[in-house]
Structures are given as C-alpha cells and as structure tokens.
Amino acid sequence: MAREPLPLSLIEIARQGEYRMQALCQRIGVSERHLRRVFEEGLGISPKEWLRRERMVAARTLLRRGSPIKEVAIDLGFSTPKMFSRDFMSFHGVRPTDFQRKETEIILRATS
C-alpha cells in the first residue's frame, strides 16, 4: 500500500525558500495578502516578521554548532555576510562573532 509523503512543516518550507515571503506563498498556494491576514489574526505578527524570527533561530543554531559566519549567511539566504551580521545584531543585540565566541566558551566550561 502506497503512503502519501508527510507534509513539510511551515518552518521547513520557509527554510527551503530561504525565508522569502514570495517562496513561502508559492509553496503553500496562497497570496501574500491572505497569508498576512492569517498570520496577523492567528499570531499577531506579520509573516515577514515570523520569517525573520525563524531565520534568526536558525542562525543561532548554526552558530552554536560552530558553522563559519560566512557559511551561515549563505545557508540562510543573505546576500552578504555583512547583511547577515547587521540583521543578527539588530535581532539579538550582539554580533554573530561575539555570540559564537560566548557559546563556545559556555560549551568548553560545561565539558571540562
């Protein structure tokens, strides 16, 4: 008996579309206007803000794993590492290099 593939989560769809609103709308088959309405009514934030938050969560995870900043920027669809650093700083209040350094120190202390 053939089984239908499991649906992707919204987070996975966002990741595959490099956290772009247009890609998200195309993949789930709704207009940007409709998606905005659904998000604002359901979550109280715009889908663009949700995409930004998810992107920053993914950035934090990749940096904790020790991925190079340039690689994280590319993986998350930023046009340049500088734009990634600026957005990360704006969102988290710390530069990605400082965040990664602090996380590495925490891990080293915990394992020693």
ZATORNU-525416 format. One record per residue: chain; x negated, y negated, z of N, C-alpha, C in turn; residue in three letters. Coordinates in Angstrom, 3 decimals. Each point is the difference from the previous one (the first is absolute). Example, Ala and Ser with C-alpha at 12.3 -4.5 7.8 and 13.67 -1.06 7.14 Angstrom:
2
R   chain        nxx        nyy        nzz       caxx       cayy       cazz        cxx        cyy        czz   resn
R       A    -13.190      5.690      7.800      0.890     -1.190      0.000     -0.900     -1.200      0.000    ALA
R       A      0.350     -1.050     -0.720     -0.820     -1.190      0.060      0.770     -1.090      0.730    SER
***
This chain:
112
R   chain        nxx        nyy        nzz       caxx       cayy       cazz        cxx        cyy        czz   resn
R       A     -0.820      1.182      0.000      0.820     -1.182      0.000     -0.870     -1.254      0.000    MET
R       A      0.183     -0.853     -0.965     -0.790     -1.232     -0.095      0.499     -1.014      1.014    ALA
R       A     -0.941     -0.684      0.588      0.341     -1.037      0.969     -0.346     -1.348     -0.580    ARG
R       A      0.812     -0.977      0.340     -0.297     -1.370     -0.428     -1.145     -0.527      0.856    GLU
R       A     -0.871     -0.811     -0.598     -1.100     -0.554      0.803      0.553     -0.929      1.074    PRO
R       A     -0.707     -0.029      1.119      0.405     -0.889      1.082     -0.153     -1.446     -0.445    LEU
R       A      0.933     -0.866      0.372     -0.126     -1.414     -0.388     -1.170     -0.648      0.735    PRO
R       A     -0.628     -0.939     -0.663     -1.088     -0.747      0.627      0.572     -1.000      0.992    LEU
R       A     -0.756     -0.271      1.033      0.421     -1.035      0.945     -0.192     -1.362     -0.647    SER
R       A      0.697     -0.974      0.521     -0.124     -1.365     -0.516     -1.432     -0.503      0.155    LEU
R       A     -0.650      0.410      1.074     -1.391     -0.411      0.235     -0.909      0.582     -1.083    ILE
R       A      0.217      1.267     -0.357     -0.808      0.625     -1.046      0.251     -0.659     -1.357    GLU
R       A      1.252     -0.328     -0.276      0.333     -0.687     -1.251     -0.692     -1.362     -0.044    ILE
R       A      0.005     -0.705      1.124     -0.668     -1.307      0.069     -1.494      0.152     -0.246    ALA
R       A     -0.606      1.024      0.609     -1.437      0.227     -0.170     -0.339      0.293     -1.459    ARG
R       A      0.780      0.869     -0.612     -0.256      0.352     -1.397      0.149     -1.203     -0.933    GLN
R       A      0.862     -0.930      0.368      0.184     -1.217     -0.801     -0.886     -1.136      0.420    GLY
R       A     -1.057      0.309      0.789     -0.962     -0.982      0.509      0.690     -1.156      0.724    GLU
R       A      1.056      0.331      0.707      0.709     -0.967      0.843      0.527     -1.191     -0.797    TYR
R       A      0.448      0.266     -1.207      0.572     -1.026     -0.872      1.517      0.141     -0.028    ARG
R       A      0.675     -1.120      0.141      1.460     -0.032      0.035      0.606      0.583     -1.278    MET
R       A     -0.510     -0.406     -1.140      0.538      0.452     -1.277     -0.120      1.520     -0.142    GLN
R       A     -1.134      0.553      0.393     -0.203      1.447     -0.085      0.955      0.740      0.926    ALA
R       A      0.221     -0.543      1.190      0.924      0.613      0.953      1.419      0.016     -0.563    LEU
R       A      0.429     -1.118     -0.537      1.351     -0.094     -0.574      0.178      0.960     -1.174    CYS
R       A     -0.993      0.050     -0.863      0.081      0.898     -1.156      0.100      1.455      0.447    GLN
R       A     -0.805      0.365      0.967     -0.043      1.400      0.443      1.301      0.448      0.645    ARG
R       A      0.629     -0.892      0.771      1.246      0.419      0.660      1.239     -0.412     -0.792    ILE
R       A     -0.199     -0.735     -1.091      1.092     -0.310     -0.912      0.985     -1.050      0.467    GLY
R       A     -0.523     -1.060      0.626      0.859     -1.107      0.426     -0.641     -1.322     -0.412    VAL
R       A      0.805     -1.034     -0.032     -0.532     -1.324     -0.317     -0.685     -0.590      1.225    SER
R       A     -0.859     -0.973     -0.248     -0.662     -0.684      1.120      1.027     -0.682      0.894    GLU
R       A      1.006     -0.572     -0.612      1.046     -0.686      0.769      0.724      0.970      0.932    ARG
R       A      0.359      1.170     -0.521      0.691      0.995      0.824     -0.909      0.499      1.128    HIS
R       A     -1.260      0.268     -0.323     -0.932      0.478      1.023     -0.189     -1.044      1.095    LEU
R       A     -0.094     -1.269     -0.391     -0.107     -1.080      0.986      1.199     -0.008      0.935    ARG
R       A      1.178      0.134     -0.576      1.226     -0.011      0.795      0.026      1.182      0.987    ARG
R       A     -0.341      1.174     -0.478      0.004      1.192      0.846     -1.014     -0.136      1.138    VAL
R       A     -1.202     -0.447     -0.323     -1.028     -0.148      1.028      0.386     -1.056      1.031    PHE
R       A      0.451     -1.139     -0.466      0.311     -1.081      0.929      1.177      0.357      0.898    GLU
R       A      0.975      0.704     -0.539      1.140      0.420      0.823     -0.390      1.128      0.954    GLU
R       A     -0.810      0.936     -0.481     -0.349      1.168      0.808     -1.157     -0.203      0.954    GLY
R       A     -1.035     -0.713     -0.444     -1.209     -0.156      0.801     -0.240     -1.418      0.497    LEU
R       A      0.674     -0.950     -0.616     -0.193     -1.385      0.395     -1.250     -0.636     -0.576    GLY
R       A     -0.633      0.682     -0.947     -1.171     -0.556     -0.685      0.144      0.252     -1.495    ILE
R       A     -0.770     -0.734     -0.782      0.037      0.193     -1.446     -0.801      1.252     -0.362    SER
R       A      0.283      0.587     -1.149     -0.809      1.147     -0.420     -1.464     -0.378     -0.234    PRO
R       A     -0.253     -1.234     -0.420     -1.387     -0.429     -0.183     -0.743     -0.003      1.331    LYS
R       A      0.675     -0.460      1.061     -0.628      0.011      1.323     -0.206      1.436      0.471    GLU
R       A      0.968      0.863     -0.258     -0.143      1.408      0.366     -1.190      0.620     -0.746    TRP
R       A     -0.107     -0.283     -1.298     -1.113      0.520     -0.783     -1.335     -0.507      0.552    LEU
R       A     -0.044     -1.259      0.374     -1.231     -0.569      0.567     -0.367      0.699      1.303    ARG
R       A      0.995      0.218      0.853     -0.266      0.689      1.269     -0.503      1.417     -0.225    ARG
R       A      0.638      0.711     -0.901     -0.426      1.373     -0.296     -1.414      0.026     -0.572    GLU
R       A     -0.312     -0.956     -0.830     -1.329     -0.111     -0.593     -1.047     -0.246      1.082    ARG
R       A      0.329     -0.832      0.970     -0.931     -0.295      1.086     -0.147      1.181      0.961    MET
R       A      1.051      0.769      0.189     -0.097      1.231      0.800     -0.943      0.976     -0.707    VAL
R       A      0.176      0.146     -1.309     -0.877      0.873     -0.778     -1.447     -0.493      0.061    ALA
R       A     -0.199     -1.301     -0.064     -1.350     -0.572      0.065     -0.654      0.341      1.335    ALA
R       A      0.746     -0.173      1.061     -0.517      0.307      1.336     -0.423      1.466      0.088    ARG
R       A      0.836      0.880     -0.525     -0.291      1.435      0.036     -1.276      0.319     -0.777    THR
R       A     -0.121     -0.556     -1.199     -1.185      0.264     -0.821     -1.268     -0.566      0.647    LEU
R       A      0.100     -1.178      0.582     -1.164     -0.589      0.662     -0.404      0.817      1.222    LEU
R       A      0.961      0.521      0.740     -0.313      0.851      1.163     -0.724      1.271     -0.421    ARG
R       A      0.309      0.477     -1.179     -0.662      1.213     -0.519     -1.400     -0.290     -0.509    ARG
R       A     -0.366     -1.269     -0.047     -1.337     -0.371     -0.431     -0.140     -0.300     -1.482    GLY
R       A      1.111     -0.125     -0.692     -0.063     -0.316     -1.428     -0.608     -1.387     -0.201    SER
R       A     -0.846     -0.144     -1.012     -0.575     -1.324     -0.281      1.093     -1.009     -0.352    PRO
R       A     -0.187     -1.233      0.395      0.992     -1.048     -0.216      0.323     -0.171     -1.479    ILE
R       A     -1.004      0.037     -0.838      0.219     -0.141     -1.437      0.910      1.124     -0.511    LYS
R       A     -0.231      1.207      0.491      0.810      1.155     -0.401      1.442     -0.136      0.497    GLU
R       A      0.167     -0.471      1.225      1.338     -0.212      0.557      0.761     -1.016     -0.850    VAL
R       A     -0.664     -1.078     -0.356      0.628     -1.039     -0.823      0.487      0.578     -1.325    ALA
R       A     -0.828      0.789     -0.635      0.365      0.609     -1.282      1.135      0.999      0.185    ILE
R       A     -0.120      0.869      1.005      1.021      1.026      0.253      1.380     -0.600      0.264    ASP
R       A      0.032     -1.170      0.608      1.274     -0.615      0.364      0.491     -1.008     -1.035    LEU
R       A     -0.694     -0.071     -1.123      0.481     -0.819     -1.115     -0.319     -1.475      0.075    GLY
R       A     -0.950     -0.393      0.827     -0.409     -1.408      0.035     -0.889     -0.278     -1.197    PHE
R       A      0.102     -1.192     -0.552     -0.796     -0.317     -1.187     -1.472     -0.192      0.340    SER
R       A     -0.292     -0.435      1.226     -1.396     -0.157      0.434     -0.108      0.320      1.493    THR
R       A     -1.184      0.413      0.456     -0.201      0.214      1.434      0.225     -1.291      0.805    PRO
R       A     -0.313     -1.140     -0.609      0.193     -1.284      0.688      1.489     -0.232      0.290    LYS
R       A      0.857      0.314     -0.977      1.439     -0.159      0.222      0.493      0.964      1.081    MET
R       A     -0.541      1.214     -0.004      0.352      0.954      1.052     -0.412     -0.539      1.366    PHE
R       A     -1.238     -0.466      0.106     -0.498     -0.519      1.280      0.842     -1.162      0.505    SER
R       A      0.383     -0.879     -0.912      0.816     -1.159      0.381      1.371      0.447      0.517    ARG
R       A      0.624      0.949     -0.696      1.311      0.480      0.424     -0.095      0.779      1.309    ASP
R       A     -1.041      0.805      0.156     -0.202      0.767      1.233     -0.178     -0.950      1.178    PHE
R       A     -0.823     -1.028     -0.192     -0.241     -1.003      1.050      1.287     -0.724      0.363    MET
R       A      0.769     -0.365     -0.998      1.260     -0.695      0.233      0.975      0.873      0.776    SER
R       A      0.020      1.273     -0.315      0.959      0.913      0.628     -0.449      0.448      1.393    PHE
R       A     -1.262      0.409      0.122     -0.491      0.584      1.258     -0.755     -0.984      0.894    HIS
R       A     -0.375     -1.147     -0.555     -0.724     -0.985      0.805     -1.465      0.330      0.206    GLY
R       A     -0.515      0.931     -0.777     -1.400      0.398      0.092     -0.466      0.416     -1.389    VAL
R       A     -1.275     -0.250     -0.296     -0.535      0.408     -1.298     -0.113      1.517     -0.065    ARG
R       A      0.144      0.590     -1.172     -0.094      1.454     -0.105     -1.331      0.555      0.505    PRO
R       A     -1.095     -0.715     -0.244     -1.306      0.476      0.484     -0.031      0.047      1.525    THR
R       A      0.552     -1.027      0.645      0.034     -0.023      1.469      0.928      1.080      0.541    ASP
R       A      1.141      0.189     -0.657      0.935      1.053      0.408     -0.678      1.356     -0.086    PHE
R       A     -0.654      0.266     -1.106     -0.637      1.291     -0.215     -1.139      0.218      1.005    GLN
R       A     -0.771     -1.021      0.250     -1.105      0.095      0.964      0.544      0.329      1.400    ARG
R       A      1.057     -0.698      0.402      0.582      0.235      1.329      0.579      1.415      0.097    LYS
R       A      0.682      0.449     -1.038      0.569      1.348     -0.001     -1.095      1.061      0.085    GLU
R       A     -1.102     -0.220     -0.700     -1.123      0.934      0.046     -0.577      0.064      1.406    THR
R       A     -0.140     -1.150      0.640     -0.506     -0.039      1.370      0.921      0.763      0.951    GLU
R       A      1.292     -0.166     -0.159      0.977      0.693      0.858     -0.122      1.514     -0.170    ILE
R       A     -0.129      0.441     -1.249     -0.115      1.433     -0.274     -1.300      0.557      0.576    ILE
R       A     -1.077     -0.737     -0.167     -1.287      0.451      0.536      0.030      0.104      1.522    LEU
R       A      0.607     -0.968      0.654      0.113      0.047      1.466      0.853      1.179      0.460    ARG
R       A      1.060      0.259     -0.736      0.923      1.078      0.374     -0.631      1.380     -0.183    ALA
R       A     -0.899      0.109     -0.959     -0.604      1.311     -0.271     -1.314      0.229      0.756    THR
R       A     -0.493     -1.007      0.700     -1.267      0.195      0.727      0.209      0.159      1.487    SER
***
